[in-house]
Amino acid sequence: MPPFLKVSCSRRSVKVLPQPTTPDRAISFPDNDSPVLIPTTIHPQRHSFYKETLSTTPSHSKRKIKLASTGYWYAKISNKGHAPVEVPINIPEAVANLDLSRNVAFNHIRQQNNFAQTITKEELLSSAREMDAKLAECGYEPENYDSRLKEINWRIYNESTDNFCDQNQELKLDKLLHIVGLLNVGKSTLLEILIYSLAKQGYRCALIVNDVVAQVRLASLFSHGLGIPATPILGSDRFQQLEKVYEPILSTKGEEIYQGATHPAWRWFNPICPLLALVQAEEKWEFGSEPCHNLYQKVNSINQNSPSDDDEGEEEETENNKYSTCPFYYQCPHHQLERDIGQSLVWVLTPASLIHTPIPRQLLEEKLTFAEAVYRECHFLFIDEADRVQVQFDEAFAPDEVLVDASGNSLLNQLGIKFANAIYNSDRRPLAAKLIADAKKANDFAQIATDIILPKLHNQPKLVQWLGSTPFTGRSVFAHIIRDILEPPLETDNQQTQPKLTRSERSQQRQKRIEAGLPPVEERQRRKQLMQTLERFLQAPLNRRKGGELSDLAFTLLSGESDQVALAEIGDWLKRWLEAVNISLTDKTQFEEATRHLQFAILVTVLANRLSFVLDHLSALMRSQVIDFHDTSLSLVNRPPRDYLAIVPSSPVGNILGFRYTSDRRSHSGGKLEYFRYVGVGRYLGLAEKRRKARTEGRRRQEKMNQVQGRGVK
């Protein structure tokens, strides 16, 4: 019988109670008979209680909107190149007493059963003619949907004959449907006509496209040209999105601004912030940095740091309770896009907005991303350029980044330049902000560790060979050292005379080595015990109180001591550690090799720890606008919500995080260091409606059961 689990209210406190001495069976299995419940005096109704709990889907957690009241409020803002400043805001009673209720309700139009739809080519041609007429009436450039559709010669697959049929002119939309064809044959045209035809019948459709420009163009085309309520689902960085769409879209339609006409899509990028009129200081926030949900009052001691986007659970709820929402929120023109979303019949998304963007607070209190909202609220999901989109899904769940290479575009090179430009071109005033100071220190330590690691990888082929082709982390390098100490590699004198093997023979030989090399249980336990002695250092390598002597060694390496001095200190520690764990290592060559590998392991651990700190806080650093990160890759920063892990299969190579070094074979000198994080196969997001529903409900039921057990029910 497994041990009982006791789960308290905090998700970080999980205690495993000892296994009871006598089995506490709930069900007996008589011979050749059905299972029978065993009566119990400990909560006798628990079986029905468990059944009811597991059969009921728990509701989503909710975000409460607390509007700011009359009085003085404050917001933290950061203008580019300057430290964050506190801005006072005086909210009069007239503003605080505005309508406090939502003025737009979310339009729930999808029923529980989503039936298949059949549409004929003639119906699509009729819709195409309507679309051309509406665009001409609104003064749009002609899209020629009718003529383009007539040129499409479609062939529909017949499952019963396992062949394609030219005569069938009916398209059945049921479950998963592929539309395939060569470039520029009209696949996207067919999608747009399909969406128009379905949306005018009242069906809500979601369309995933590659980029923000296509997103805004199509949403504006449907909404302002075809009369179908449509909106682009954009992320939080509205300023960056405006930069992308201004030249290709917003500046191409409408008269000059002084003549009073603008592109209709400007309603989604409205720069007007009514709260600016109430600011009692010269400092103002810029477009895209509005403190809509981050107003606070000075009551007792409040942590005035901006809340992180990645906060979760109770800690997030506690932190957010300190902040209130702007009283203009429900009427604010800056949030017009949110109100349009609730009434739209067409949602145009990118892979990033599908995965990361949450449903706006004024539409739903429930915490949902649009990935879940699409499956709950849309009748149809269309993916244009599906091959590109699935690559973007994969990259979201398995991002990798070149940390260092010969170019100046690699991540660590860019971070070093940007921190230097921001700090060393100033009077160091930005370092007064704790986040900026901590991030700069983390970047400095990561850069120093990299400066020591890479020359070793460039100039020591034996070290690269020892690491092997598999990715490595500080933990894996330490484990490799322990394995070498406990199990010295066997030397073979005839390696040069071994015959060349075929791929099949090499595969068989590798399989035999794996099977023969599986350590016994005792040895695995011994390795685990030795790793536990290093655990505190692995968790906090630059915290002397936790990491102890290994942390002292880390600071020695980072302080610029010569290799000779550093290796001598590492060797002294290794001797003491081996004595403490009762291991004898008499071979001098092996001891020196273990010392060098230990130096490398310490540096990799420091690099991973400090790099993770910078990446975890990069979003907050970007919001501070002290350092210009606008052209920095965020593939390692924007992590998918953990909810998706229930429906996304693990990566084929395993869910791993680490480094990989690749030598430059062309020049036989140098190489590149990559950093990656694999958490799953992202393309399954496009196939996971049933799987998502089933597993999400199952996960929530398990969470609910954990809460039940936390109340003491066993």
Long-range contacts (C-beta under 8 A, 24 or more apart in sequence): 1-25, 4-709, 4-714, 5-706, 5-709, 6-709, 6-710, 7-706, 7-707, 7-709, 7-710, 8-710, 9-314, 9-707, 9-710, 10-314, 11-313, 11-314, 42-714, 43-713, 43-714, 46-713, 46-714, 49-708, 49-713, 50-705, 53-701, 53-704, 53-705, 53-708, 54-701, 54-705, 56-701, 56-704, 57-697, 57-700, 57-701, 58-700, 58-701, 58-703, 58-704, 59-366, 60-366, 60-367, 60-368, 61-366, 61-367, 62-365, 62-366, 62-367, 63-320, 63-361, 63-365, 63-366, 63-367, 64-365, 65-293, 65-325, 65-329, 65-361, 65-362, 65-365, 66-321, 66-324, 66-325, 67-96, 67-100, 67-324, 67-325, 67-326, 67-327, 67-329, 68-96, 68-295, 68-324, 68-325, 68-326, 68-327, 69-96, 69-324, 69-327, 70-96, 71-297, 72-280, 72-297, 73-295, 73-296, 73-297, 73-324, 74-295, 74-296, 74-297, 74-298, 74-304, 75-285, 75-291, 75-294, 75-295, 75-296, 76-291, 76-294, 76-304, 76-305, 76-306, 77-283, 77-284, 77-285, 77-289, 77-291, 78-289, 78-623, 78-624, 78-625, 78-626, 79-283, 79-285, 79-286, 79-625, 80-286, 80-625, 80-626, 80-628, 81-422, 81-426, 81-430, 81-625, 81-626, 81-628, 82-429, 82-430, 82-625, 82-626, 83-429, 83-430, 83-431, 83-432, 83-433, 83-436, 83-626, 84-306, 84-433, 84-624, 84-626, 85-283, 86-304, 87-279, 87-280, 87-281, 87-283, 87-284, 87-285, 88-279, 88-280, 88-281, 89-275, 89-278, 89-279, 89-280, 89-295, 90-278, 90-280, 91-278, 91-327, 92-278, 95-278, 95-327, 95-328, 96-327, 98-327, 98-328, 98-330, 98-331, 99-330, 99-331, 100-327, 100-330, 101-330, 102-330, 102-362, 102-363, 103-330, 103-331, 103-339, 104-339, 104-342, 104-343, 104-362, 104-363, 105-342, 106-342, 106-363, 106-364, 107-342, 107-343, 108-377, 109-202, 109-203, 109-204, 109-377, 110-204, 110-376, 110-377, 110-378, 110-379, 114-379, 116-172, 116-173, 116-174, 116-175, 117-172, 117-173, 117-174, 117-198, 117-203, 117-380, 118-170, 118-171, 118-172, 118-173, 119-170, 119-171, 119-173, 119-194, 119-197, 119-198, 120-169, 120-170, 120-171, 121-149, 121-154, 121-169, 121-170, 121-171, 122-169, 123-197, 124-149, 124-171, 124-190, 124-193, 124-194, 124-197, 125-149, 125-150, 127-193, 127-196, 127-197, 127-200, 128-193, 130-196, 131-192, 131-193, 131-196, 131-226, 134-225, 134-226, 134-227, 135-221, 135-225, 135-226, 138-224, 138-225, 140-221, 140-225, 143-221, 145-189, 145-192, 145-193, 148-186, 148-189, 149-186, 149-189, 149-190, 149-193, 151-186, 152-185, 152-186, 152-189, 152-190, 154-190, 173-380, 176-687, 187-384, 188-384, 188-385, 191-382, 191-384, 192-218, 194-382, 195-222, 195-346, 195-380, 195-382, 196-222, 196-226, 196-228, 198-379, 198-380, 199-228, 199-230, 199-345, 199-346, 200-228, 202-345, 203-345, 203-379, 203-380, 204-344, 204-345, 204-346, 204-347, 204-377, 204-378, 204-379, 204-380, 205-345, 205-346, 205-347, 205-378, 205-379, 205-380, 205-381, 205-382, 206-346, 206-347, 206-348, 206-349, 206-374, 206-378, 206-380, 206-381, 206-382, 207-346, 207-347, 207-348, 207-349, 207-382, 207-383, 207-384, 208-349, 208-350, 208-351, 208-354, 208-381, 208-382, 208-383, 208-384, 208-389, 209-348, 209-349, 209-350, 209-384, 209-385, 210-350, 210-384, 210-385, 210-388, 210-389, 210-392, 211-244, 211-350, 212-241, 212-244, 212-245, 212-350, 213-244, 213-245, 213-248, 213-249, 214-384, 215-348, 215-349, 215-350, 215-353, 216-241, 216-245, 216-249, 216-265, 216-268, 216-348, 217-248, 217-249, 218-348, 219-265, 219-268, 219-346, 219-348, 220-249, 220-263, 220-264, 220-265, 222-346, 222-348, 223-264, 223-340, 223-344, 223-346, 224-264, 224-265, 228-345, 228-346, 229-340, 229-343, 229-344, 229-345, 229-346, 230-344, 230-345, 230-346, 230-347, 230-348, 231-268, 231-337, 231-340, 231-341, 231-344, 231-346, 231-347, 231-348, 232-268, 232-337, 232-348, 232-349, 233-341, 233-347, 233-348, 233-349, 233-350, 233-353, 233-354, 233-357, 233-370, 234-268, 234-337, 234-353, 234-357, 235-352, 235-353, 235-356, 235-357, 236-309, 236-357, 237-288, 238-269, 238-287, 238-288, 239-286, 239-287, 239-288, 239-289, 240-288, 240-630, 241-269, 242-269, 242-287, 242-288, 245-269, 267-336, 267-337, 267-340, 268-336, 268-337, 268-340, 270-333, 270-334, 270-336, 271-334, 272-333, 272-334, 273-332, 273-334, 274-328, 274-332, 274-333, 275-326, 275-328, 286-625, 289-623, 289-625, 290-326, 290-334, 291-326, 292-325, 292-326, 292-329, 292-332, 292-334, 292-335, 293-320, 293-323, 293-324, 293-325, 293-326, 293-361, 294-323, 295-323, 295-324, 295-325, 295-326, 296-322, 296-323, 296-324, 297-324, 305-434, 305-435, 306-620, 306-623, 306-624, 308-617, 308-619, 308-620, 309-619, 310-616, 310-619, 310-639, 325-361, 329-362, 330-362, 335-360, 335-362, 338-362, 338-363, 347-374, 347-378, 349-374, 350-392, 351-389, 351-392, 351-393, 351-396, 352-392, 352-396, 352-638, 354-685, 355-393, 355-396, 355-640, 355-641, 355-644, 355-682, 355-685, 356-638, 356-640, 356-641, 369-641, 369-643, 371-644, 371-685, 372-643, 372-692, 372-696, 375-689, 375-692, 375-693, 381-686, 383-686, 386-686, 389-686, 390-682, 390-683, 390-686, 392-682, 393-682, 393-683, 393-684, 393-685, 393-686, 394-681, 394-682, 394-683, 395-635, 395-682, 396-638, 396-640, 396-682, 397-640, 397-644, 397-648, 397-651, 397-678, 397-679, 397-680, 397-681, 397-682, 398-651, 398-676, 398-677, 398-678, 398-679, 398-680, 398-681, 398-682, 399-635, 399-636, 399-676, 399-677, 400-635, 400-674, 400-675, 400-676, 400-677, 401-633, 401-635, 401-636, 401-674, 401-675, 401-676, 402-672, 402-673, 402-674, 403-450, 403-611, 403-659, 403-672, 403-673, 403-674, 403-675, 404-450, 404-454, 404-672, 404-673, 405-671, 405-672, 405-673, 406-664, 406-670, 406-672, 410-672, 411-632, 411-633, 411-636, 411-675, 412-446, 412-447, 412-450, 412-611, 414-632, 415-443, 415-446, 415-447, 415-614, 415-632, 416-443, 416-447, 418-627, 418-628, 418-629, 418-632, 419-443, 419-627, 421-627, 421-628, 422-626, 422-627, 422-628, 430-626, 430-627, 433-624, 433-626, 435-617, 435-620, 435-621, 435-624, 436-621, 436-624, 436-626, 436-627, 438-613, 438-617, 439-613, 439-614, 439-617, 439-621, 442-610, 442-611, 442-613, 442-614, 443-610, 443-614, 445-542, 445-558, 445-606, 445-610, 446-606, 446-607, 446-610, 446-611, 446-614, 448-558, 449-557, 449-558, 449-603, 449-604, 449-606, 449-607, 449-610, 450-607, 450-673, 452-557, 452-603, 453-600, 453-603, 453-604, 453-607, 453-673, 454-673, 456-600, 457-661, 457-671, 457-673, 458-669, 458-670, 458-671, 463-596, 463-597, 463-600, 464-661, 464-663, 466-597, 467-661, 471-656, 471-658, 471-659, 471-660, 471-676, 472-604, 472-658, 472-659, 472-660, 473-604, 473-608, 473-657, 473-658, 473-659, 474-538, 474-541, 474-601, 474-602, 474-604, 474-605, 474-606, 474-607, 474-608, 474-609, 475-531, 475-538, 475-605, 476-658, 477-597, 477-600, 477-601, 477-604, 477-605, 478-531, 478-534, 478-538, 478-601, 478-605, 479-527, 479-531, 480-597, 481-594, 481-597, 481-598, 481-601, 482-527, 482-530, 482-531, 483-527, 484-590, 484-593, 484-594, 484-597, 485-578, 485-583, 485-585, 485-590, 485-594, 486-523, 486-526, 486-527, 486-530, 486-583, 487-519, 487-523, 488-587, 488-590, 529-581, 530-581, 533-577, 533-580, 533-581, 537-605, 538-605, 540-609, 541-602, 541-605, 541-606, 541-609, 542-606, 542-609, 542-610, 549-573, 550-602, 553-602, 554-602, 554-603, 554-605, 554-606, 557-599, 557-602, 557-603, 557-606, 558-606, 563-599, 566-599, 567-595, 567-596, 567-599, 570-595, 570-598, 570-599, 570-602, 571-595, 574-598, 604-659, 607-659, 608-658, 608-659, 611-675, 636-675, 636-677, 639-677, 639-679, 640-679, 640-682, 643-696, 643-699, 644-680, 644-685, 645-679, 645-680, 646-692, 646-695, 646-696, 646-698, 646-699, 647-684, 647-685, 647-688, 647-691, 647-692, 647-695, 647-696, 648-679, 648-680, 648-681, 648-682, 648-684, 648-685, 648-688, 649-680, 649-681, 649-684, 650-680, 650-681, 651-678, 651-679, 651-680, 651-681, 652-681, 653-678, 654-678, 655-679, 655-680
